[in-house]
Amino acid sequence: MTYKLQFVVLIAILAIHVGWGDPLPPRRMLISKETRSKAKADVRSAVSKPHHDATSVRQAVPSPAVEAEIVICNLCPMPEEILPCKCVCNNGTSAELTCGPDLLTCTELTDILTMVAFPAPHYIRLRVDGTQLQCKIEAELWGAALTFEEVHLVNNHFDMVDNHAFLPFQTTLKVLNLQKNALHYVNFPTMSDQPFLETVLLSDNEIDFMPGYSAMELAGLRELRVDRNKLCRLQPNTFAGLPRLELLDLSLNAIPELKEEALRIPGHVASHLFVNLSCNAIAVIEENAFSGVQSVSLDLRHNALMTLSEAVLRPLIEETHGALHIGVNGNPLNCDSNLCWIVKNQTVASCFDNFLCPNLNKYLNDIKEEDVGGCPHSRKSSGVITHPSS
């Protein structure tokens, strides 16, 4: 009986040894910091070698949180170090940092930008898109460790741009895109800290004030968009410090008038300037509102203009030798003898769109002199001489 019992015990031991029955739970193996560091170094070494395709790179990164489309190069930190943001390489020669809806706090963004050891100090683009972030945009948000050529903070809930907010990027920043936020205050004067800025996009915010008197001095700025905001007034010389401005979009605001020198740019050197003021509430344009501008095209459609002042618009037409284009359709124009200076001169008329005169129910191209009550051959109006029609 004793031999039988010993035999059974022996069989049970053999069964456990060869894997019969339920195995014992595996023992966890502790991984030291040195082992982790070596693993990261091995991965970084693998993905930094040339001629790796995206598949081999993804296989080298043992992180289920990394999406398949991410391609790592030697300019990017490890993906897990900057989660929930991503570093994406462009042709292996430049990289950009992108953060989306998974970024939950401004502190999280600051920690990524200031505490992670990035392999390079300069990146093409920083994009924070579609988050719920409501913090103030300030220099402390990103520290001073990294620089970018483009900063895109779009479709978030940022509500303020503080003093010197982009000072850390003053030697590199070319594009600043803050569209689709909740900005009600922007410290425009401190944008002058950015001498290389070429594009500033502030569309779809709640900005109701822009300072005048050359508060912004950006010698290289070419494009400024402040459309779809709450602007209700333009100060004199607001844009006077932007000599290379080529596109100014102020459409879809609540601007009621253009005062003298509101759009004055002395020393304007750009070959052309397009100003979009459509869909405001402009009823009055004062003389010299555009003084100093080299060449300008105006979109004044869908405003509240009752007439088109010769004193205001004729100098612009003459300065551009008839190359000016002015869009005014969608205004409640009262077409009478005050529009003779347009109707009787085909060169002048060609500078306007084919606008509708509601009181005549006719478009400009169909209006005759008799439709507006007859026109004299020449006259003076507000100090501006109307030349005889050609």
ABEGO torsion letter per residue (X at the ends): XAAAAAAAAAAAAAAAAAGBEBBBBBBBBBBBAAAAAAAAAAAAAAAABBGBBAAAAAAABBBAABBAABBBBAABBBAAAAOABBBBBBGGABBBBBBBAABABAAAAAAAAAABBBABABBABBBBBGBABABBBBAAAAEAABBBABBBBBGBABABBBBGAAAAAAAABABBBABGBABABBBAAAAAABAABABBBABGBABABBBBGGABBBAABABBBABGBABABBBBGAAAABAABABBBABGBABABBBBGAABBBGBABABBBBBABGBABABBBBGAABGBABBBBBABGBABABBBAAAAAAAAAAAGGABBBBABGBBBBBBAAAAAAAABAAAAAABBBBBBAAAGBBAAABBAAAAGEBBABBBBGGBBBBBBX
